[in-house]
Amino acid sequence: MVERAMRERGWGYGRLGAYISDPPPGATYDATQMKRVCTGRVRSLDRELVRRLISVLDLDAADAWEAAGLWPDGFGADDYRDFVLAGGTSASALAVQDMGTKRNRYPRALRLVHAA
């Protein structure tokens, strides 16, 4: 999902990192860090990073949040119940489905990178 959006814009990891970084002294992302995010070599994604990726790359918010295995701010217990009743599944269940019986060390990052 992320790499496809980068390719559509002709961006590399460094440019993406520059666009999603805060002005100093905020969070900054260089090309190496962005490559780790995009190749699934981070253990988890934080909400702010996902929020910035959605904004900068104009990703579908629902697909991106689901792929990251995170809920957006304001998503409460009632929303989760509605999600489950509608046939949704949990992030841990998705990780098990994705990896079969293997242990998935980076389930959230991999789903965000490889989601359709």
Z-matrix of the N, CA and C atoms (Angstrom, degrees):
N
C 1 1.440
C 2 1.531 1 110.49
N 3 1.318 2 117.03 1 -51.85
C 4 1.465 3 121.05 2 -178.47
C 5 1.523 4 110.98 3 -68.83
N 6 1.329 5 116.37 4 -47.76
C 7 1.468 6 118.77 5 -177.88
C 8 1.526 7 111.84 6 -65.61
N 9 1.324 8 117.18 7 -34.65
C 10 1.463 9 119.93 8 177.02
C 11 1.533 10 110.25 9 -63.33
N 12 1.331 11 116.57 10 -44.33
C 13 1.466 12 120.61 11 178.63
C 14 1.532 13 110.78 12 -64.77
N 15 1.330 14 117.46 13 -36.10
C 16 1.474 15 120.62 14 176.87
C 17 1.523 16 110.33 15 -64.56
N 18 1.334 17 116.35 16 -46.31
C 19 1.471 18 120.16 17 179.59
C 20 1.521 19 112.12 18 -60.06
N 21 1.348 20 116.82 19 -40.76
C 22 1.460 21 120.81 20 179.44
C 23 1.526 22 111.65 21 -59.43
N 24 1.323 23 116.52 22 -31.23
C 25 1.457 24 121.29 23 -178.61
C 26 1.528 25 112.53 24 -94.41
N 27 1.326 26 116.99 25 -8.94
C 28 1.456 27 120.70 26 -177.33
C 29 1.522 28 112.61 27 74.13
N 30 1.335 29 116.74 28 26.50
C 31 1.463 30 121.73 29 -178.28
C 32 1.518 31 111.13 30 -94.38
N 33 1.333 32 115.13 31 151.01
C 34 1.450 33 122.11 32 170.00
C 35 1.523 34 109.36 33 -103.30
N 36 1.319 35 115.91 34 -177.63
C 37 1.461 36 120.58 35 -179.09
C 38 1.525 37 111.82 36 -63.25
N 39 1.320 38 117.05 37 -38.50
C 40 1.460 39 120.68 38 -178.71
C 41 1.518 40 112.39 39 -64.27
N 42 1.316 41 116.44 40 -43.29
C 43 1.468 42 119.56 41 179.95
C 44 1.524 43 110.53 42 -66.01
N 45 1.333 44 117.30 43 -42.55
C 46 1.457 45 119.98 44 177.85
C 47 1.519 46 110.21 45 -60.47
N 48 1.331 47 116.83 46 -44.40
C 49 1.465 48 120.54 47 178.29
C 50 1.506 49 112.22 48 -59.19
N 51 1.324 50 116.89 49 -40.73
C 52 1.468 51 120.48 50 178.92
C 53 1.523 52 111.32 51 -65.03
N 54 1.323 53 117.07 52 -39.36
C 55 1.461 54 120.30 53 -178.72
C 56 1.520 55 113.42 54 -70.59
N 57 1.321 56 118.31 55 -33.00
C 58 1.462 57 119.07 56 -177.48
C 59 1.524 58 113.28 57 -94.60
N 60 1.330 59 118.21 58 -3.90
C 61 1.458 60 120.99 59 -179.54
C 62 1.521 61 111.02 60 -78.51
N 63 1.330 62 114.77 61 146.97
C 64 1.471 63 121.80 62 172.72
C 65 1.512 64 108.87 63 -79.03
N 66 1.320 65 117.15 64 154.06
C 67 1.460 66 117.63 65 170.54
C 68 1.529 67 109.42 66 -63.12
N 69 1.325 68 117.84 67 149.90
C 70 1.470 69 119.10 68 178.84
C 71 1.517 70 110.21 69 -55.04
N 72 1.310 71 118.84 70 142.65
C 73 1.469 72 130.15 71 6.96
C 74 1.520 73 113.44 72 -93.62
N 75 1.321 74 119.50 73 27.94
C 76 1.462 75 122.45 74 -178.66
C 77 1.513 76 112.61 75 -75.28
N 78 1.307 77 114.78 76 -169.39
C 79 1.464 78 121.32 77 179.79
C 80 1.519 79 110.12 78 -69.52
N 81 1.313 80 116.25 79 134.85
C 82 1.460 81 121.07 80 176.04
C 83 1.523 82 108.99 81 -125.74
N 84 1.322 83 115.88 82 147.07
C 85 1.454 84 121.77 83 -179.81
C 86 1.511 85 108.55 84 -129.17
N 87 1.332 86 116.10 85 123.83
C 88 1.462 87 119.06 86 176.45
C 89 1.531 88 109.11 87 -96.80
N 90 1.318 89 116.34 88 -178.68
C 91 1.468 90 120.89 89 -175.97
C 92 1.528 91 111.92 90 -60.47
N 93 1.328 92 117.22 91 -39.77
C 94 1.460 93 120.40 92 -179.25
C 95 1.518 94 111.11 93 -65.25
N 96 1.315 95 117.09 94 -43.72
C 97 1.459 96 120.11 95 179.39
C 98 1.526 97 111.28 96 -64.39
N 99 1.318 98 116.82 97 -40.37
C 100 1.461 99 119.84 98 179.70
C 101 1.526 100 110.88 99 -67.90
N 102 1.314 101 116.90 100 -36.32
C 103 1.467 102 119.55 101 177.21
C 104 1.527 103 109.85 102 -63.22
N 105 1.331 104 116.46 103 -40.33
C 106 1.468 105 119.76 104 177.82
C 107 1.528 106 110.92 105 -62.42
N 108 1.320 107 116.70 106 -41.89
C 109 1.465 108 120.27 107 177.66
C 110 1.525 109 109.91 108 -62.81
N 111 1.320 110 116.77 109 -47.22
C 112 1.466 111 121.73 110 -174.75
C 113 1.518 112 113.82 111 -72.70
N 114 1.311 113 117.87 112 -22.47
C 115 1.461 114 120.39 113 178.86
C 116 1.522 115 112.16 114 -101.04
N 117 1.330 116 116.81 115 5.96
C 118 1.459 117 120.70 116 175.64
C 119 1.503 118 114.77 117 78.68
N 120 1.316 119 117.70 118 24.12
C 121 1.471 120 120.25 119 -178.20
C 122 1.522 121 112.31 120 -99.13
N 123 1.322 122 116.50 121 29.50
C 124 1.460 123 121.61 122 171.90
C 125 1.519 124 106.82 123 -119.05
N 126 1.307 125 116.01 124 145.59
C 127 1.462 126 119.56 125 -177.38
C 128 1.519 127 112.34 126 -71.53
N 129 1.300 128 117.16 127 -34.68
C 130 1.463 129 119.56 128 179.14
C 131 1.522 130 108.94 129 -155.46
N 132 1.282 131 114.05 130 159.44
C 133 1.460 132 121.04 131 177.51
C 134 1.523 133 107.88 132 -107.73
N 135 1.322 134 116.79 133 141.60
C 136 1.454 135 117.84 134 176.21
C 137 1.525 136 109.70 135 -95.19
N 138 1.306 137 115.42 136 160.95
C 139 1.465 138 121.07 137 -175.58
C 140 1.528 139 112.16 138 -60.00
N 141 1.305 140 116.81 139 -39.61
C 142 1.466 141 119.39 140 -177.42
C 143 1.530 142 110.99 141 -64.16
N 144 1.316 143 117.27 142 -41.50
C 145 1.464 144 120.48 143 178.45
C 146 1.526 145 110.51 144 -63.22
N 147 1.321 146 117.25 145 -45.19
C 148 1.469 147 120.55 146 178.69
C 149 1.527 148 109.94 147 -62.37
N 150 1.327 149 116.96 148 -42.82
C 151 1.462 150 121.33 149 179.00
C 152 1.535 151 110.64 150 -59.22
N 153 1.316 152 116.96 151 -42.68
C 154 1.466 153 120.77 152 -179.99
C 155 1.532 154 111.74 153 -68.40
N 156 1.331 155 116.88 154 -40.82
C 157 1.463 156 119.99 155 177.96
C 158 1.530 157 110.61 156 -61.56
N 159 1.324 158 116.68 157 -41.90
C 160 1.464 159 120.73 158 178.12
C 161 1.519 160 110.11 159 -60.66
N 162 1.319 161 115.94 160 -45.41
C 163 1.462 162 120.93 161 -176.54
C 164 1.524 163 112.27 162 -68.12
N 165 1.312 164 116.91 163 -50.17
C 166 1.462 165 121.71 164 -174.24
C 167 1.529 166 111.93 165 -70.61
N 168 1.331 167 117.16 166 -40.23
C 169 1.465 168 120.76 167 -176.62
C 170 1.529 169 112.53 168 -94.52
N 171 1.332 170 116.91 169 0.47
C 172 1.460 171 122.22 170 179.89
C 173 1.526 172 110.58 171 54.20
N 174 1.343 173 115.44 172 47.13
C 175 1.461 174 121.51 173 179.18
C 176 1.524 175 109.97 174 -79.37
N 177 1.314 176 116.80 175 155.46
C 178 1.458 177 120.51 176 172.20
C 179 1.523 178 107.17 177 -66.44
N 180 1.318 179 116.71 178 119.71
C 181 1.465 180 121.18 179 -173.15
C 182 1.533 181 111.93 180 -61.11
N 183 1.315 182 117.39 181 -45.56
C 184 1.466 183 119.58 182 -178.06
C 185 1.524 184 110.85 183 -61.83
N 186 1.329 185 117.23 184 -44.65
C 187 1.464 186 120.47 185 179.42
C 188 1.523 187 111.57 186 -64.73
N 189 1.324 188 117.00 187 -41.73
C 190 1.464 189 120.41 188 -178.31
C 191 1.521 190 111.76 189 -66.53
N 192 1.338 191 117.50 190 -44.73
C 193 1.466 192 119.66 191 179.45
C 194 1.521 193 110.36 192 -63.35
N 195 1.320 194 116.94 193 -42.24
C 196 1.456 195 119.59 194 179.55
C 197 1.524 196 110.96 195 -65.56
N 198 1.329 197 117.02 196 -43.20
C 199 1.461 198 120.83 197 -179.67
C 200 1.521 199 111.43 198 -63.52
N 201 1.329 200 117.10 199 -35.58
C 202 1.466 201 120.87 200 -179.92
C 203 1.520 202 111.95 201 -75.66
N 204 1.328 203 117.03 202 -14.87
C 205 1.458 204 119.79 203 -178.25
C 206 1.510 205 112.26 204 74.28
N 207 1.322 206 117.10 205 23.21
C 208 1.461 207 122.38 206 179.57
C 209 1.520 208 109.71 207 -121.81
N 210 1.307 209 115.86 208 156.63
C 211 1.453 210 121.41 209 173.99
C 212 1.522 211 108.30 210 -102.37
N 213 1.313 212 117.66 211 141.52
C 214 1.465 213 119.76 212 176.50
C 215 1.523 214 110.81 213 -68.05
N 216 1.320 215 116.74 214 160.36
C 217 1.462 216 120.84 215 176.60
C 218 1.519 217 109.33 216 -56.87
N 219 1.327 218 115.93 217 142.72
C 220 1.449 219 120.66 218 179.06
C 221 1.515 220 114.06 219 87.65
N 222 1.324 221 117.79 220 -1.20
C 223 1.463 222 121.87 221 178.48
C 224 1.512 223 107.14 222 -85.76
N 225 1.327 224 116.83 223 105.13
C 226 1.457 225 121.16 224 -172.63
C 227 1.518 226 113.41 225 -98.70
N 228 1.328 227 114.48 226 -173.55
C 229 1.458 228 121.63 227 -177.76
C 230 1.527 229 111.59 228 -61.59
N 231 1.334 230 117.36 229 -40.36
C 232 1.475 231 119.65 230 178.84
C 233 1.521 232 111.04 231 -64.49
N 234 1.328 233 116.52 232 -39.14
C 235 1.460 234 119.84 233 177.23
C 236 1.521 235 110.76 234 -62.77
N 237 1.335 236 116.32 235 -40.39
C 238 1.460 237 120.50 236 179.29
C 239 1.530 238 110.66 237 -64.20
N 240 1.330 239 116.77 238 -42.41
C 241 1.467 240 120.07 239 178.23
C 242 1.530 241 110.40 240 -60.34
N 243 1.329 242 116.81 241 -44.32
C 244 1.470 243 120.68 242 177.78
C 245 1.529 244 110.92 243 -60.94
N 246 1.333 245 115.55 244 -40.25
C 247 1.463 246 121.41 245 179.03
C 248 1.529 247 110.97 246 -60.94
N 249 1.321 248 116.66 247 -46.91
C 250 1.457 249 121.00 248 -179.41
C 251 1.522 250 110.39 249 -66.16
N 252 1.323 251 116.91 250 -42.72
C 253 1.465 252 120.70 251 179.34
C 254 1.529 253 111.70 252 -62.96
N 255 1.328 254 116.45 253 -30.42
C 256 1.461 255 120.82 254 179.72
C 257 1.525 256 112.39 255 -80.46
N 258 1.331 257 117.02 256 1.11
C 259 1.463 258 119.96 257 177.47
C 260 1.508 259 113.87 258 102.18
N 261 1.318 260 117.96 259 8.82
C 262 1.465 261 121.63 260 177.58
C 263 1.511 262 110.56 261 -71.33
N 264 1.298 263 115.47 262 168.86
C 265 1.457 264 120.36 263 179.48
C 266 1.515 265 108.62 264 -136.25
N 267 1.298 266 116.97 265 166.80
C 268 1.460 267 120.88 266 -177.35
C 269 1.521 268 111.24 267 -85.38
N 270 1.333 269 115.98 268 161.95
C 271 1.460 270 121.15 269 179.03
C 272 1.524 271 110.99 270 -60.98
N 273 1.338 272 117.52 271 -39.08
C 274 1.466 273 119.29 272 -178.92
C 275 1.526 274 110.82 273 -67.12
N 276 1.332 275 117.52 274 -35.82
C 277 1.463 276 119.83 275 177.35
C 278 1.525 277 110.67 276 -67.16
N 279 1.337 278 116.85 277 -38.60
C 280 1.462 279 119.90 278 177.21
C 281 1.520 280 110.97 279 -62.93
N 282 1.316 281 117.43 280 -39.58
C 283 1.460 282 120.89 281 -179.80
C 284 1.524 283 110.49 282 -63.67
N 285 1.317 284 116.93 283 -41.48
C 286 1.459 285 120.29 284 178.86
C 287 1.524 286 110.15 285 -64.86
N 288 1.344 287 117.31 286 -41.77
C 289 1.455 288 120.36 287 178.27
C 290 1.522 289 111.03 288 -63.08
N 291 1.334 290 117.09 289 -41.74
C 292 1.450 291 121.46 290 -177.35
C 293 1.521 292 112.75 291 -65.89
N 294 1.306 293 116.92 292 -36.46
C 295 1.448 294 120.23 293 -171.15
C 296 1.522 295 113.81 294 -107.45
N 297 1.317 296 119.26 295 3.52
C 298 1.451 297 120.26 296 -177.55
C 299 1.515 298 109.22 297 63.86
N 300 1.307 299 117.08 298 -127.24
C 301 1.456 300 119.99 299 -179.17
C 302 1.515 301 112.32 300 -94.98
N 303 1.334 302 117.99 301 -3.82
C 304 1.462 303 120.47 302 178.39
C 305 1.519 304 110.56 303 -73.18
N 306 1.297 305 115.96 304 151.12
C 307 1.454 306 120.55 305 176.07
C 308 1.526 307 108.62 306 -77.22
N 309 1.319 308 117.23 307 129.52
C 310 1.453 309 122.09 308 -179.15
C 311 1.524 310 109.13 309 -98.21
N 312 1.318 311 117.42 310 105.98
C 313 1.458 312 121.11 311 -176.94
C 314 1.520 313 112.55 312 -73.85
N 315 1.317 314 117.84 313 -29.30
C 316 1.457 315 120.98 314 -174.94
C 317 1.531 316 111.28 315 -129.42
N 318 1.327 317 119.43 316 58.19
C 319 1.457 318 119.30 317 -171.41
C 320 1.523 319 114.41 318 -63.91
N 321 1.322 320 119.07 319 -41.60
C 322 1.457 321 120.59 320 -175.06
C 323 1.517 322 111.53 321 -69.10
N 324 1.300 323 116.72 322 -47.76
C 325 1.455 324 120.11 323 -177.40
C 326 1.526 325 110.58 324 -63.39
N 327 1.314 326 117.32 325 -42.21
C 328 1.458 327 119.64 326 -178.55
C 329 1.506 328 111.91 327 -64.38
N 330 1.322 329 117.58 328 -39.65
C 331 1.454 330 118.99 329 -179.89
C 332 1.528 331 110.61 330 -66.59
N 333 1.313 332 118.11 331 -38.41
C 334 1.456 333 119.94 332 179.72
C 335 1.521 334 110.42 333 -65.66
N 336 1.308 335 117.14 334 -39.70
C 337 1.460 336 121.29 335 -178.41
C 338 1.520 337 111.00 336 -71.33
N 339 1.320 338 118.20 337 -41.62
C 340 1.453 339 121.08 338 -171.13
C 341 1.521 340 114.22 339 -101.17
N 342 1.324 341 118.58 340 4.34
C 343 1.462 342 119.86 341 179.78
C 344 1.523 343 109.76 342 -66.38
N 345 1.292 344 115.40 343 147.39
C 346 1.468 345 120.44 344 -178.37
C 347 1.516 346 112.15 345 -71.51
